[in-house]
Amino acid sequence: MISTLKKNNWLVVKIIAMVSIAIPLGIMVYEFILLGNESVVFLEDYPVAIGVIIIIYYTILLVIGILWILSQLSALLTLRNETKKHEIMHLQNQVNPHFFFNMLNNMYGLVDKDTDKTKKLILKLSELMRYSIYKGERTSVTLEEEVAYIQNYLDLHKIRYHKPIDIQFKTDIGKNGTIMPLLLIILVENAFKHGVENLRENAYVHINLMSDAKKMVFEIENNFDEKEIPKKEGIGLKNLKRRLYLAYPKKYTLTTTSMNSIFKAKLELQL
């Protein structure tokens, strides 16, 4: 699409340049025939009719040029917005696939051992997948919908693990707040992947979500095993930062701290 736009732009430039040269040359030839061998240099030397034609011509040419420039700016802005939308959708589609695969593998191993538990896991997983497929394609969802999705995710993990986990999820949200879907779940996934997953005991995940008509604050804290902490920033966190940059430019702050086997993340977002 970009290459086509460049080709069309170059074609228009060539046409305007050719017309700009051809018409004045035609007038000069006409002048030469009309006035004989006298050279024409200044506009006042031209017959009045030809002078008027030249003024009208260049006025029209100027208007066409301005309109063309405006149309190109509009096309570039549209292209930029479409590119941004495609990138956001691509990033959203990267959320959760590994989690779903891991859950399916876990359920496969539980089918013969604990049928009732497997059934509960399947119901919770289907709810999560339904949200990811249908709500994940939207540009925004209500905070209530996102909270329900996170709660289902937490409930699924409560059923999944055999070890005790201190999971707390406190919310105080307004009624009219909206947010990009699947935005907060990345931080929640990291808390389980890098924290709960590697701890045999005393694992915890504490989450607070507060919002009003103008602002949302999401805080999450979890403990982890320092021996298992990854050396590089994970793909999920990079994904989150990129999505925030594209969808909420200059409207967010994301801070993370890791100290004494405790990881904290705080996201402040202008709604």
C-alpha positions in Angstrom: 0.0 0.0 0.0 2.8 2.4 0.8 4.7 1.7 -2.4 1.5 2.3 -4.4 0.9 5.6 -2.6 4.5 6.6 -3.5 4.0 5.7 -7.2 0.8 7.7 -7.4 2.4 10.7 -5.7 5.3 10.6 -8.1 2.9 10.4 -11.1 0.9 13.4 -9.9 4.1 15.4 -9.4 5.3 14.6 -13.0 1.9 15.6 -14.5 1.8 18.9 -12.6 5.4 19.7 -13.6 4.7 18.8 -17.3 1.6 21.0 -17.4 3.4 23.8 -15.6 6.0 23.8 -18.3 3.8 23.1 -21.3 1.2 25.8 -20.9 3.7 28.8 -20.5 5.7 27.5 -23.4 2.5 27.3 -25.5 1.7 30.9 -24.6 5.3 32.0 -25.5 4.9 30.3 -28.9 1.6 32.1 -29.4 3.2 35.4 -28.4 6.0 34.9 -30.8 3.6 34.2 -33.7 1.3 37.1 -32.7 4.0 39.7 -32.1 6.6 38.6 -34.6 10.2 38.4 -33.6 9.8 40.6 -30.5 10.9 38.8 -27.4 8.5 38.7 -24.5 10.0 39.0 -21.0 7.6 40.8 -18.7 3.9 40.2 -18.0 3.0 43.7 -19.0 4.3 43.0 -22.5 1.7 40.3 -22.9 -1.7 41.1 -24.3 -4.3 41.5 -21.5 -6.2 38.4 -22.4 -3.1 36.2 -22.2 -2.1 37.8 -18.9 -5.5 37.0 -17.4 -5.2 33.4 -18.6 -1.8 33.0 -17.0 -3.0 34.4 -13.7 -6.1 32.1 -13.7 -4.0 29.1 -14.7 -1.5 29.5 -11.9 -4.3 30.2 -9.4 -6.0 26.9 -10.4 -2.6 25.2 -10.3 -2.0 26.5 -6.8 -5.4 25.3 -5.6 -4.9 21.9 -7.1 -1.5 21.6 -5.5 -2.9 22.6 -2.1 -5.7 20.1 -2.4 -3.3 17.4 -3.5 -1.0 18.0 -0.6 -4.0 17.9 1.8 -5.2 14.6 0.3 -1.8 13.1 0.7 -1.5 14.2 4.3 -5.0 12.7 5.0 -3.9 9.4 3.3 -0.7 9.2 5.3 -2.6 9.8 8.6 -5.1 7.1 7.6 -2.3 4.7 6.7 -0.6 5.5 10.0 -3.7 4.9 12.0 -4.4 1.6 10.2 -0.8 0.4 10.8 -1.2 1.2 14.5 -4.5 -0.7 14.7 -3.0 -3.7 13.0 0.0 -3.7 15.3 -2.2 -3.4 18.4 -4.4 -6.3 17.2 -1.3 -8.4 16.5 0.0 -7.7 20.1 -3.4 -8.5 21.6 -3.4 -11.8 19.7 -0.2 -12.8 21.4 -1.7 -12.6 24.8 -2.5 -16.0 26.6 -1.7 -18.6 23.9 1.0 -20.3 26.0 -1.2 -20.2 29.1 -4.0 -22.0 27.2 -1.7 -24.6 25.9 -0.2 -25.3 29.3 -3.7 -25.5 30.9 -4.8 -28.0 28.2 -1.7 -30.2 29.0 -2.5 -30.0 32.7 -6.1 -31.0 32.2 -5.0 -33.9 30.0 -3.1 -35.3 32.9 -6.0 -34.8 35.3 -8.7 -36.4 33.2 -8.2 -39.9 34.8 -7.2 -38.7 38.2 -9.8 -36.1 39.1 -12.8 -35.9 36.7 -14.7 -33.3 38.8 -11.7 -31.0 39.0 -11.1 -31.3 35.3 -14.7 -30.4 34.5 -14.3 -27.2 36.6 -11.1 -26.3 34.8 -12.7 -26.8 31.4 -15.6 -24.5 32.3 -13.3 -21.8 33.5 -10.9 -22.1 30.6 -13.8 -21.9 28.1 -15.0 -18.6 29.7 -11.5 -17.2 29.4 -11.2 -18.3 25.8 -14.6 -16.9 24.9 -13.5 -13.5 26.3 -10.2 -13.6 24.5 -11.8 -14.4 21.2 -14.9 -12.1 21.2 -13.9 -9.3 23.6 -10.3 -9.3 22.6 -11.1 -8.0 19.1 -12.7 -4.8 20.4 -10.9 -1.5 20.9 -12.2 -1.2 24.4 -14.2 -3.0 27.1 -15.7 -2.0 30.4 -13.6 -2.3 33.5 -16.3 -4.6 34.9 -15.7 -7.0 32.0 -11.9 -6.9 32.5 -12.3 -7.5 36.2 -14.6 -10.5 35.6 -12.0 -11.9 33.2 -9.2 -11.5 35.8 -11.3 -13.0 38.5 -12.0 -16.1 36.2 -8.3 -16.3 35.6 -7.6 -16.3 39.4 -10.3 -18.8 40.1 -8.8 -21.1 37.5 -5.4 -21.0 39.2 -7.0 -21.7 42.6 -8.4 -24.9 41.2 -5.3 -25.8 39.3 -2.7 -25.7 42.0 -2.4 -28.3 44.8 -0.5 -26.0 47.1 -2.0 -23.1 49.1 -1.7 -19.7 47.6 -2.7 -16.4 49.1 -4.6 -14.7 46.3 -6.3 -11.3 47.0 -8.1 -9.2 44.4 -9.6 -5.9 45.7 -11.5 -3.6 43.4 -13.0 -0.1 43.7 -14.1 0.9 40.2 -16.5 3.4 38.7 -19.3 2.4 36.5 -18.4 4.1 33.2 -14.7 3.3 32.9 -13.4 1.5 29.8 -10.1 0.0 28.9 -8.3 -1.8 26.1 -9.1 -5.6 26.5 -6.5 -8.0 27.8 -4.3 -5.2 29.1 -4.0 -6.0 32.8 -3.9 -9.7 32.5 -0.2 -9.6 31.4 0.9 -8.4 34.8 -1.3 -11.0 36.5 0.2 -13.8 34.3 3.7 -12.7 35.1 2.9 -12.9 38.8 2.0 -16.6 38.5 4.6 -17.5 35.9 7.6 -16.0 37.6 6.3 -16.1 41.2 3.7 -18.7 42.2 4.9 -21.3 39.7 8.4 -21.5 41.2 7.5 -21.3 44.9 6.7 -24.5 46.9 5.2 -22.6 49.8 4.0 -19.2 51.1 3.3 -18.0 47.5 1.0 -14.9 47.2 -0.4 -12.6 44.7 -2.1 -9.3 45.9 -3.9 -7.1 43.4 -5.6 -3.7 43.8 -7.7 -2.0 41.1 -9.1 1.5 41.7 -10.7 3.9 39.2 -12.9 6.9 38.8 -14.2 8.7 35.7 -10.7 10.1 34.8 -8.1 7.7 36.1 -7.4 4.0 36.8 -4.7 2.6 39.1 -3.7 -1.1 39.0 -1.2 -2.5 41.5 0.0 -6.0 41.8 2.5 -7.6 44.2 3.9 -11.1 44.4 6.8 -13.0 45.9 9.3 -15.0 43.9 12.3 -17.3 44.1 15.4 -15.2 43.3 17.1 -18.2 41.9 14.5 -18.5 39.2 14.1 -14.9 38.2 14.8 -14.3 34.5 17.8 -12.2 33.5 16.0 -10.5 30.6 12.7 -8.7 30.5 9.9 -11.1 29.3 8.0 -10.8 26.1 4.8 -10.2 28.0 6.1 -7.0 29.7 7.5 -5.8 26.4 4.1 -6.5 24.7 2.4 -4.5 27.5 4.7 -1.5 27.2 4.3 -1.4 23.4 0.5 -1.6 23.6 0.4 1.2 26.2 2.7 3.3 24.0 0.4 2.9 20.9 -3.0 3.1 22.6 -2.4 5.6 25.4 0.4 7.9 24.3 1.4 10.2 27.2 -1.6 9.0 29.2 0.1 6.3 31.4 2.9 5.5 33.8 4.1 2.0 34.4 6.6 1.3 37.2 8.1 -2.0 38.4 10.3 -2.8 41.3 12.0 -6.0 42.4 13.6 -6.2 45.8 14.0 -8.8 48.6 12.2 -11.5 46.6 9.1 -9.2 46.1 8.0 -7.9 42.7 5.7 -4.9 42.5 4.1 -3.3 39.4 1.9 -0.2 39.2 0.0 1.0 36.2 -1.7 4.4 36.2 -3.9 5.2 33.2 -5.9 8.2 32.2 -9.3 7.1 31.0 
